[in-house]
């Protein structure tokens, strides 16, 4: 999440695209090996609106479905998840009231929640996405292969 990113997004500089190239190639290979479509954005988008809308879906008991669909729209289809059109479509697809989601999100009611979550993550030293926190004490940082998760889970089971 980059709150400093303008709502309309920003072009990625040539230098930034070049620095991301090895990561993009590695993640693309993993996705292809698992039959997953993957589209990397050409622009840095502001995910604040989508994250706040996700809090609405949590309140309505639709978090897993909404989160998965927004993720697919962004990474699988290259859609702009800062767009109300995309978020409203996702809400509708999972059975949420798109008008209520937009109204509640625009009211700012979820902004404090997201800001608290961001501060908590920073206090835990989380500064990369994705970061998976397991059992409140183990962190897997970045897009890692299955074997890394397997190793961490085995260590957790052994109490290491």
Secondary structure, DSSP 8 states (H G I E B T S, - for coil): --TTS-TT-EE--HHHHHHHHHHHHHHHHHHHHTT------SEE---HHHHHHHHHHHHTT-HHHHHHHHHIIIIIT---TTSHHHHHHHHHHTT--HHHHHHHHHTTTTHHHHHHHHHHHHHTT--SSSEEEETTTEEEESS--HHHHHHHHHHHHHT-
